Amino acid sequence: MMERAESCQKLYTRLRLWEFPDEYVIEPTDGSSASSLKINRADASMKLIDAIPECSSVRVPKIQTIFGVVGMLKLVAGSYLIVITERECVGSYLGHPIFKVMSLRILPCDHSLKTSSPEQKKVESEFAGLLKVAEKTCGLFFSYDTNLTLSAQRLNDLGDESKLLPLWRQAEPRFLWNNYMLEVLIDNKLDPYLLPVVQGSFHNFQAAIGKEIVDITLIARRCTRRNGTRMWRRGADPDGYVANFVETEQIVQMNGFTASFVQVRGSMPFLWEQIVDLTYKPKFEIVKPEEAPRVAERHFLDLRKKYGSVLAIDLVNTTGGEGRLSEKFASAVQPILSDDLRYIHFDFHKICGHVHFERLSILYDQIADFLDKNGYLLLNDKGEKMKEQLGVVRTNCIDCLDRTNVTQSMIGRKMLELQLRRIGVFAAEETISSHTNLDEKYKILWANHGDDVSIQYSGTPALKGDFVRYGKRTVQGILNDFYNALGRYYFNNFSDGTKQDAIDLLQGHYIVSVSRDMIPPSQKGGLEAVAHFPAAFCLVSLGLFFTILSLSQARYDLRHLFFSALWATISIGIATVVKANGRIFCNRPRLHKPRR
């Protein structure tokens, strides 16, 4: 079957945290008579001990139950331990319990700051502030028993020797969210404490089909190679890793059979960006266009190594800025198209508009042969492989969120129907829509999945979610899209820069260096030193208020006409400066500069 063999050491599932004034002690309390882990709060050194240190009137510890160690980060002067303080069981993956992280806690090992210089203390304080942002990271999942970073097919293909390895060594590095944070624990050979964590989504449900029960799970695994927020992580890096790359796996278990189907999404694989500047839709900029073919080739070569054949579906518009990006995408992949790599452009908005999403059947007709040829994983009740997935559909729009999720849900639905026919549960013409309970739950499954992926990238739930959830567009859904679009505008312009810095710090995309980081990340010069959008907005609003007030008095005294003109000039002047320097007035990342 799919269960992994017993590894040399099981992960600790329940721990007790002892907070002494000078050290932390993490004691396994899950019934295993194992050594406890002691961490010095001055230098973050680690040591296994057999007994809890004695308590006294001056060494009274705080005691708390925790459920795993996520890792440790070293900053300028101190190190910071990250632990899971709350968890929730959200279902099972191939028979193993899956938990969602409900709360993280950052434990500082920063007593050495007492002897640090004022400059070090200031810089450390700013970096520690980013960890507070990181503490609120959403969509984190883990298992003590199975490798959540691997699809069912990859788990099934693991050799016996690999199954004996600790979970962190089996993990797919792309989807191991705490890969960088585990390094210190790995160096200290603390395998039972090394808990692999995935960022993404996990939902499942059971439904009846006649007398049979079907169990359906939907998992998203977010890649960490170019992780980040919507406007600050676009396109690809020079190595071909793309923004918002997510592997989505749909698993069906029924009558002893296990079927799995994997899809992926990701930004267009060349160098492009869309830097916020206070406008609603900043212009798209292609960076180093001559590099596009090479970057695209590296991206698709990596995909083919990992998934086999690739069908790239591009859903963006053919006109405007999106059209320029689509043309570049098509021209970049043209030289490398082959039997193993196909490219299809489908103008989602032109063909489907904002309500006629049933026209996605036109797209399905174009890709049905690829899906039929490359199939899905199917295991019988003995765990024997009856069929395997030989290729993957890669879908993108601009954000790889809204249009992408609608399209992926359509493909997932078609594949689920094929699988249920293959298992013998559905008749030849039978569909999910003919089973009301299954249909409703399936729509909600994909809608929740889309919301999770969207929140992690854009800060808001997915747009067009009403169609995925109910099978049609609704007035309330359109209003929700409007509110979410405004929410995305706010997050993009006024908070995502700081969030991007926190992500880069956690993922190791920015390595803190004592020599380099003596200048605070927030230090600014020139206009940027005084650029503050809320203050500018208040001044413009105040100026307009006094303009209107003075105009209302102008008929009694011409001096008011002069003052109204003066206030209007000041308001327009400030607004003009803000508009001309929109990028400076936005919340931007400080640890990485946009590409130029």
N, C-alpha and C positions, 0 to 999 in steps of 0.2 A: 504494500500500500504506500501512501504518500508520506507516512510518518518517517521522520528522520531517525537514524540510529542514535542510541544513547551516546552523547559526547562525553569526553573525559571528565568534564565538570559542568554541572547544571548551574544556571544562573540563579542567584538569590532572588526570591520573589517577594520577600518582606524583610524590611530592615528597620533598625532603631537608631536614630541619630542622637548622639550625646554631644551637646555643645558645652565644652569646658572653656574657661577664659583663654587658655593658651593652645587648645587643640580641639579638633573634631574627632569623634570616634563613631564609626559606622559598624553596627553589630547585626549580623544576620539573625533573624528571629523566625525563620520559616521551618524550624525543626532540625536544620543541619547544624551539627556541632563543629562549626567552622571558625577560623580565626577572624577577628575583627580588624577593621582598617583604621589606623590612626593617621591623622593629617595635621601637621604642624600649622598653626595659624600665622606664623611669622614668615616661614620660607616655603610652605606648601609641601614639604617633604613627606613621604608616605612610608608607612611601615605596618606590617601585619603583626598583631599582638594576640595573645591567648586569653587575656583577662581584661576586663574593663578597669581603667585606673580608679583608684580610691577617691571618693568624694570627701570633702571637708567643708568647714564653714566658709573658707575662702575659695573653695573650688566646688561650687554648687552648679551642677550642669542643668541646662534645659534639655528636656527629652521629647523627641517627636518621632512618630512613625513615618517612614518614607518608603517608596516603592521602586527605587532604582537610582543609579548614578548615571547622569547623562554625560558628564565629562568635566574637564577643567580648562580654563583659559588663563594664560599669563598676559598681564598688561605691563605697564611701565615699571611699577614698583611692587605690585602684588599679584597674587593669583586668585582665581575665583572658581569655586566648586559649584556645579549645577546639579541639583537633585530633583526628583519627582516627589511632590508632597501629596498630590491627589490623583487618582486614576478612576476610570470607569470602564467596565467590561462592555464592549459594544457588539460582541458577536464572536464567531469563530472562523478561522481560516483553515480549511482542510482538517477540521477536527480539533484545532488548537485555539484556546481562548485568545482574543485580541483585546488590548486595552487602549483607551484614549487618554492622553495626558490632559488632566483637567487643571493642574497647577504646577508650576515650576518655582523653585526658590534658588536664589544666588547666595552662596555662602562665601564671604570674603576671607581670604587668607592674606591680610594686608597689614599685619602689625609692623612690618618693616617700614611702613610709611612714616612712623614716628621719627625715624632718623633721616627721612628723605628731604630734599631741598624743596623750597616753596614752588619752584617750577614743576618738579615732579608731582607734587601733591595736586597742583592745578590740572595738569594733563591727566593724571590718574582719575581725578574726579569726573572729568568729561567722558573718558572712556567707560568708567563705571556707570555713568548715566545712560550710555548706550546699552549696557547690559540690562538695565531696568526696562528698556524698550523690548529687548530680546526676551525678557522674562514673560512677556505677554504673547509670545509666538503661538499661533493657533494651528490646529490640524496635525498634531503629532500623535503617532500610534506606535505600539510595540507589542512584542510577544516574548514570553520567557522560554517558549518551547519550539518555535519554528521561525524560519527566516522570512520575515515579511518583505524584505527587499527583493526577493526572487519570485517570479511568476510560477504557477503550478508546473509548467513545462520545464522550466529551469530546475525547479526542485526535484522533479521526477528524473531529470538527466544527471543529477549529482552522483558522483561515484561513491562507493562505500567509504573510501578514505576521507573524502570531503565531508561526508555526513558525520564523521567522528570529530571534526574540527569544532572549536568554539563557534558560536553563532556569528561573532563579529568577523571571523576569518572566512566564513562562507558568504558573507554579505556582498552584494553588488555595490561597489564604492559610489557609483553615480547616485544611488538612492539612499545612501546611508547619511541621514541628516546630521548626525553628530560625529561624522568621520574625523574631522579635525580635532574636536574636543576630546576624543578618546585617546589621542596620541600619548598623553602623559600616563594614563592608566595602562596602556599597552606597554610602554617602556618599563613600567613597574611590575609587569607580568601578573595583572590582577584579573584574569579571565572571568571568574565568577561574578565580577562586578561590571563587566563590559556589556552594557545593554544596548543593542542596536535600535535606533529610533528612525522612523520614516515620517516624512511630512507629506501630507496629501489628504486622502479621504477614504473612509471605510463605512460602507452601509450594506446591510443584507436583510432579507425577509424570506418568509416561507408562505406559500400559497397552495391551495388545493386545486388539482386538475382532475376532476372526477373523484376517484377514490385514492389517487396518488398525491403525495406531497412533494413539491419542488422547492429546493433551497437555492436562492440566487444571491450572489455577493458581487459587489462592485467596489473595486479598489483603485485609488489613484496613487501613484508614486511620483513625487516631484524630484527632478534632477537637481543636484546641488552645484553642477559645474558652472552655470551662469544664472544663479538664483537671484531673485530680487523683485523689485516693485515695477509696476506697469510701465511708467515712462522712463525710468532709469535703467531698465534692462530690456533692450530691444535687439532684434537681429541676432547675429552670431559673433563669437570672438574669433580671432585669427586661426584657432585650432578647430573651428567648425562646431563648437558647442553652442546651442541656441538658447535664447531666453524662453521661459515658461515651457520647458520641455517636460511633459508629463506622460507617464505610461499608465494606461487605463486597462485593467483586467476585469473581465466579466466571467464569473465562475458559476456553473450550474451543477448541482448535485441532486441525483434522483435515481431511485431504484438501484443503488450501488454504483451507478455511473458518475464520473466526474468529467465535465467538459469545461474548457477554458478558451477564451478568445481575447487577444491583446490588441489594442490600438495605441497609437501615440499621437501627441500633438506637439507643436513647437513653432517658434517664430521663423520667419523666412530666413534661410541660412546664408546670409551674406551680411556685410557690415553696414548697418543703417541705424538711425536714431531719430528720436522725436523729443527734443528737449523742451520742457515746459517753459512758457514765457507769459503766463497769465491769459493767453487766448484760449478759447474753448477747445480748439483742435490745432495744436502746434503743427507746423509743416514738417513733412518727412524729409530727411536728409540722408542720401546714400554716401557713405564714407568709403574712400578708396575704391571706386567702382571697378577699377582694373583687377582688384583682388577677388571679385565676386565668384568667378568660375573656380578658382583654387579652393576657396572656403567652402563652396557648395560641394565640391568633389570630396573634400575631407569629411564633411558632415554625412554625406550619403554612403561613403565607404564605411564609416563607423556604424551606421544603421544597418547596412547589409551584413556586416560581420556579426552583429548582435541578433538580427531578426530574420535574415534571409532576404527574399525579394521585397521591394518597397514600391508602394503606390502612393505618390504624393498628390494630395488634393488641395488645390489652392482656391479659397473661397472669396478672395478680395474683389473689389470693384475693378472694372476695366478703365474707368475714367478718373481724372484728378490725380491727387498724390498717391492714392492706392494703386491706380493704374500704372504709374511709373515704377512702383515697387514690383508689381506683378510682372511687368515687362522684363525687369532686371532678373527676377527669379526664373522666368521661362528661358531667357537667353543664357543664364548661368548654368542651368541643368541640361540644356540642349546637347552639348558635346558629350555628356556622359550617359544619356538615355540608352537603355539596352533592354534585353529580355527580363533582367532583374530589377530594372528601375523604370517606372512609368510616371508620367506627369500629366495631370488633368486639371485644367482651369474650369471652374464653375462659378460664374458671377452670381453669388447667392442673392444679393439684393435686387439685381435686375430680373432674375428668373422667379424668385419667390416673393419679392417685395417684403412687406412687413406682416403679412397675414397668410399668404398662400404657401405655407411650408410643406404642404402635401406634394408640391412640385419637386421635392427632393427625390421623388421616384424616378425623375429624369436622370439624376446623378446615379442612382442605384443601378439603373439599366446599363450605365457605362462601366460600372465597376464589378458587376455580378460575376463576370468571368474570372476576374482576379481573385475574388473571395472564394469562388468554387474551387479554383486551382490550388490556392494556398491554405485553405481550410482552417482548422482549429484543433486543439488538443482534445482527445477523447480517451479516457481510461475506463476499463471495465471494473467489475467489483473485486478483482484480484490485483488491481493496480497495474495491469498490463496495458501498454500503449496500443490502442487500436487505430489511432489517427494522430497526426501531429500538425502543428501550425508551421508553415514553411515561409511565410511572409507577413508583412505588416502594412496596414494603411496608416499613412501619416497625413494628418489634417491640419491646415492652418487658415486663419483669417488674420486680421491685423493684431488683435490681442490674443488670439487662440483661446477665446473664452465663449462668446455668445453664439455666433454662427457655428463655431467648431463644435460646441456641446450639442446643439440641435442636430447637426449632421452625424456626430458620433453616436447619439442615442438612436437615430434611425438605423445606422449600420448594426449597432448592438442588437436592436430588436429583430432585424432580419436574420442575424446569425443565431439568436436564441431560438427562433422558429425552426431553422435548419437543424439545430442540435436536438430539439425536442422531437422532430420527425425522425431523426437518425436513431434516437433512443427507443422510438416506438410509442411515444406518448401522444404525439399529434398525428392526425391523418394527413394525407398529401396536401389538401387545401386548407387545413386548419391554421388559424392565426391566433396571436395573443389577444387581439381585439375581441375574439369570440368568447373570452373568459373574463368577465367584468372584474372580478376580484384581482386576478393576476395582472390585468391591464392597468388598473388604477395603481397598484403597488409598484409596478414596473416604471410607470411614468414618474411617480414620486421619487423612486430610487435614483433615476437619472437627473431629476431636477435638483435633488439635494447634492448629488455629486458635482453638478455644474456650479452650484452656489459655493461649495467648499473650495473648489479650484479657483473660482473667481475672487473670493474674499482674500485668499492668500496672495494673489497677484495684484488686484486692483483696489481691494479694501471694501468692495460691495458685493452683494449677490449678483448672479449672472443676469444679463438682460435676456429678453425673450423666454424667460423661465416659465411663463404661463403656458406656452405651447408645449414645452416638454412635460409640464406637470399635469395639464388638463387636455392636451391634444388640440387646443385652439387658442387663438389670441382673445384676450378679454380686456374690457375697459380698465379694470383694476390693474391688470398686468401692464398695460401701456402706461398708466400713471406711475406704477412702481418703477418702470424703466426710466421714466423722467426723473424721479427722485434719486434713483441709483446713479444716473448719469451726472446729476449735480454733485452727488457724493463723491464720485470718481474725480470730478474736476477739483473739488476741495482737497481730497487726499493727494492727488498728483501734484498740486501746486504748493500746498502748505504743510504737509507732514511726511510725505514719502521719502524725502531726502534723508531725514534722520533715521527712518526705518531702514533705508538702504544701507546706511552706515552700520547699523546694528547687525543686519544680515551678513554684510561683508566681514565683520569682526567675528561672528559666530562660525562662519563657514571657512575661515582662514584665507579668504580672498584678500584680506589686508592683515599683514603680520606686524604686530606692534614691535617697534625697535626703539631701545632706549636712546640711541644716538639721534635717530630721525625724529622722534616724537617729543622733543623738548618744546616744540612750538605747539600750542593748543590747536586742535583741529578746527575750532571755531574762530580762530584769529583771522580778521579780515582787514582789508585796506581800501582806501579810496571811497567811492560812493557806496560800495558794498558794506563799509563799516557803519553807515547810518541808514542803509536801506532796510526798512521795516514796513511791510505792507499794511498791517493793522493801523500803524500810526499814520501812514500816508492816506489810507482810506478815511480815517477820522478827520484829518485836516481838510481833505476835499469835501467831505460831508459838511463839516463846520463852515467852510467857505461858502458852499452853496446855500446853507441856512442863512448866513448873514447877508448873502446876495439877495435872497428873496425878502428878508426882513427889511433891508435898506430900500429895495424897490417899492415895497408897500408904503414907505414913508416919503418917497421921492416927491409926491404931489404936494406935500406940505413944506418941503425944504430941499432945494436942488443939491445941497451937499450930500444928501442920501443917495442921489443918483451917481455922484462921484464914487462914494464908498461901495455902492453895489457893483460898479464897474471894476473897482479895485479888488474886491473879494472874488468876483467872477474871474478876473485875470489870474489871481493867486491859485484858485481852484483848478482852472484849466492848465496853468503852468505845472502844478504838481502832478496832475493827471497825465500830462504829456510826458513828463520825465519818467513817471512810472511805466507808461506804455512803451516808451522807447527803450527802457532798461528792464523789461519784464522778467528776464531770466534772473537778474540780480535780486529782484524782490521775491522770488520763489524760495521755498525751502529745498536747498540742494544738498547732495551728499558732499561731505568734506574729505572723506578718506580716499575717494577716487574721483578724478576729473573726467567729464565727458570726453569722448574721442574727438580728435580734430585732424 
